[in-house]
Amino acid sequence: MGIAIPDDRTTEQPARGYCLNVACAEDGRRFEFDAENDHFACPKCGANSGPMVGLLVLTHLLIADPRGPLLGQGARFRLACNVNRAYLATITNLEAATGEPTIANCPGCLAEAKRLGITGAQGQVT
């Protein structure tokens, strides 16, 4: 069967899974991998249920943007990977957002932050 990816999770960015099996660990840390279908298992050991295997929360990067669709902290923002998305997360999609580039793990957001030279919190170029 495997771990299910939520139906309302973005499909614009790859889903990343993790395995906590010590035999799969890399550099003494959990093993992370791309989850390539809607029900996945660890590609190394085949584990397919929690808490051994799970889906990483996709954490987007918020960028300050005066025309951004997201309002918060007295300002407007957008997601780095999607300028038009007007919500951060749903109750079930296992997505989140942060203004701190070192916390974000969304590949699209990180690529856009690099392209824009963003290294500071709240999408500020430093």
Steps between C-alpha positions, in 0.01 A plus 500: 500500500746770614481852637242713318575847368209735583269571206523877555881513511663707225619301202723783378779393737629148567379319809779388733476203730718386788599170659619469859642148463860517625602264219384763248655802675748716313770684695332395823177677402167386370485394137305740276373416153264616226153349537415427140141377529200556723570196722869458569744294701867539586698408187779348713321277753142495375349633825160643419334612822551758769675581715792338313412671168321827439451801281706813571309824542561716192606837643471789257689831520302822542632797306401858579307632199278811498273325245510159669173314562584408862442747783675480836701698751371823346650422159442301180690187406513232233637150490836497325397206280153626404423872475125439463429251780278677753517250789780357708369159595191292564426281799601190307761587235811485722629832369622802695668835437780698662683825446831333589691357202697256717175333609330480158540170316283555191732450199316762295517756779868435565583535130309830481668629819840418352408669171389814689799497738279459807684389809319684782171450679169619347644485150742785544804526277804532727 
